[in-house]
């Protein structure tokens, strides 16, 4: 009977056991709730792909983190209870698992899921319910914590590694790279950031290879064959490890892991190299370069590795344990961060608050809002500690990586060849940023040198090089067809330059020339054929223009640049009776005249008081000044100079006159004996005003330039050959020709080489960039051919090519000798005039200073009696000038006669005052005469008027 009494209890126990068994298959309680009443259990969900090896390994790592944390922090009042659910590797499965845990258990946080596609769904649910979702492996940049604030990325963003990839590309000088990524949220998220990083280092992305996540072998082969037919040989692989391993196996079988190929893998593959099939790594991935976040190998990691293997073997007895990857380290640190945040933010069990306006018809609509979510999120964001994977610090909801490790697959694993740090670039040693660069790299196929990053397509196609078919100027490009064999031959200056550049490349590029018959109609349309992919390049006399460079790419120019004009020249008709004035310009004539007068004036000033030849009446003195100055011109001056100052001035002036007369004679002789050639037009404005006809070359861009300059359409005429140029210029506008030709300088040089005596290049030069070869934008050939062109132009090879097609430039005299020589200008003799001017001024100043010093008292006395400044100046100048004039005959006053012995006077002269004066003057000394000359004498008239008439 008692047995039956126990039947209800046994039945109840059986039901509870079955329920426990059912939930045990879906949940992992990992850590049991402490029996002590003081601890608060906190439910945390974990979403993993439990049937995959990464999922099993991550589950072990998370459970170990919780156990290790509470083993150290046993005094904490909270305990994290893990509820693990399987996502079944589907986004819907991950979302269903999240809804189930939120509805049934009301978890306070969710760790996972593992992929970005799965995380995208779970994040939206967490954002709606305000439950933090922490993913240690969803790295796609498309999942942004800025848009979904309750999403926390505890791994690095994929965009953080694009800088390292771009740095590797720049280090080896690769100009193009093709991203190869899986068609998923994870694969596509990195592409925009990768393209921007590559373009920042001048590397283009000509193509993006998208691989389906469940691609078959045929689909993989089809895409790989497409990559083989392209020029680019640098591929950046970003996909999950399973698909990546299959891709490399197929690439190895198709021969794409041989010489010339470059493969770069992101951290999605590089982080798990040790977990991939070793046969795949050892055979198919040799030489691959990979980047991954750097994790310092420490004692804590070694201890964790040993315990992880034991724990994993216990949880999965049938699987062989391996070392944990960085994902397991991030999973460990994520669980630890959750436990730390829970202790700060969760103090008691709190239920979800139901949404009053929500749609309760579905499980998702019946979910409430977590009351502890915001506080727990804030605590997680503020958590910081030193974890297994490095410093755990969240910035803008994401884990930051300090450095990336660059590895090279060699053997069965990857060896470190360098590091990359944001702002510091690439270095061999992480501790020293001065040791820049990478260690030696083993490339696919083990070539001797670094792969150049591109090759000609392996489908046997040659480069289709378009060349223009010209009706003139065939020295640049000449296309001829043999009528017997119908074989086309392309020659010319541009062809020889291109061939020389291709021959100097370190690799062979097969190509063929294809004539383009309508090129002369419009070179813009001719160049645009490359944009339309009708040709792979254009080789010819194509000018580098800004509008053309918008859709094609040019090499370095290989000719002289600029647009100018040529006009006819004619003999100088200006030989007339006044030609003797033309050797000197007006300013030189006037300047010379001024210095002639000035020099004569200086000589007169210095010699006037001491030299009788420079004395006389004012008009005579002016004549002396001009005569002396200009007599020096023919060296016929006869005046004797007494002052050394004057002699020095005249010596310098004679030297200047000698140089001036010699130059004048040479210039005049040239004008009278050499045939002078003058251009008929020298200014563009002159052509515009006269309405002259203007010529240009067929198909040239110069026509548009002339229209923009203001020339009327009906005045523009196109021509093709050099002979047509010459004929049109000879006829002129009046006879149906043109008055000037506008064209690029290389063409004009060619015309002048044949008609150097008939035409001249005049006017301004309008800037252009010269001729260049045309390639599609981003072509890897552009940089190599440009470098080859520089080597050719700097050496003798370019001179040889020019001489072969344009002749010897010395065979035609320089036209500058035939054009009229410019007259001599004042500036040409400025130094001579400066010297003679300075010498003359110094001599004049020295003389005046000496004169003032010796005559100071007399000058002061003479000027002191005058009131105004002008009168003082007149008196002083008169005092200086009058020194050599004949003195007036003085008459003694009555008082003077009183002191003279009349008897003595009578013994010598007849009676009278006039007879006594000679004796008196003769008895005076020179000093007395000089002093008396400054006394107040009276003239005979004054004497007669001032005395009374004497008695008879």
PELINNOR-V21269 format. One line per field, one symbol per residue. phi: phi as a letter, one per 20 degrees, with the letter a starting at -180 (. if undefined). psi: psi as a letter, one per 40 degrees, with the letter a starting at -180 (. if undefined). Layout:
# PELINNOR-V21269
phi->???
psi->???
This chain:
# PELINNOR-V21269
phi->.ffffefgfffffffffffffffffdccflcfffffffedfcececdcefedfgfffffffffffffffffedfefedcfdececeelmcffffffffffffeedlfebcdofedffffgffffffffeldfdddebedfffedffecfeeceecffgffeffffffffffemedbbdfdceebfffffefgffffffffdmdedfbceddgfdfeffffffffffffeeffcdcdecafgffffffffffffeneddgnecccdefgeffdgfefgfffffdedfnfdccbfecffcfffffffffffffffffcfedefcffeffffffffffffffffffedddbfcefefefdfeefcfffefedffeggfffffffefbaeefepfebeclmcfddebcedccfbndbddfdrcccgndnebfdffcefefncfgdeegnlffdfgfnbbfgeenfefeeecfedealffebcdccfffdleecdcpgffffffffffeffbecfbbecfdfefffaffffffffffmfceaccreeefcfffffcccdeffccfdodccdcfdcffeefcfdffefgdffffffffgfffffffffffffefeddffddpfgffffffgffffeffgdldfdfeedeffffffffffffffffffffffffffffedefedcffcccfffffffmffcdbegmeffgffffffoffgfeecdcddfffgffffffmffdndcebddafggfffffffdcfedcbecmfdefcdnebedcffnfffffffffffffffedeffffffffddnffefdgffffefgffffdgffdgffffffffffffffffffffffffdfffffffefedeefffffffffffffefdfgffffdfefffffedfffffffdcffpfffffgffffeefgfffffffeeeecfgfffffecfffff
psi->dddddeddddddddddddddddddedihechihieheeihhhhhihhigeeidddddddddddddddddeddgeeieihhhhhhiheffidddddddddddddddfieihhaadidddddddddddddefhhhhheegeheehhdddgdehhhfiihdeeeddddddddddefheiihhhiigidddededdddddddddffhigeihhhhidfhiddddddddddddeidhehhhhgiidddddddddddddefefaieihhhiaeddddfdeeihddddddeehehhiiihhhhhidddddddddddddddddgdeihiiiiaddddddddddddddddddddheihhiihihdeiheeidddeiahhdedddddddddehhihadeahhhhhfeihihdiihhihhhbeahiheaihhhddahidhddhedgiaiiihhihefidahheeiiiieeeiihhhhiihieifeddhhhihhddefhhhhiidddddddddddeieihhhiihhihdfdedhdddddedddefdieihhaghihidddedeihiaiieiiiihaiiiiiiiheehaeedeeddiidddddddddddddddddddddedeehdefiaiddddddddddddddddefehehhhdhddddddddddddddddddddddddddddddhhhhhidhehddddddefiihiiiheiedddddddeehideehhiididdddddddddiddfeaieihhiiddddddddddfdediihiiihhhieaiiihiihehedddddddddddddeaedddddddddeiheedhihddddihiiihidddedddddddddddddddddddddddddfdddddddedeididddddddddddddedeihiihihiidddddehhdddddddiiiiddddddddddeiiddddddddeigiiiddddddeiihii.
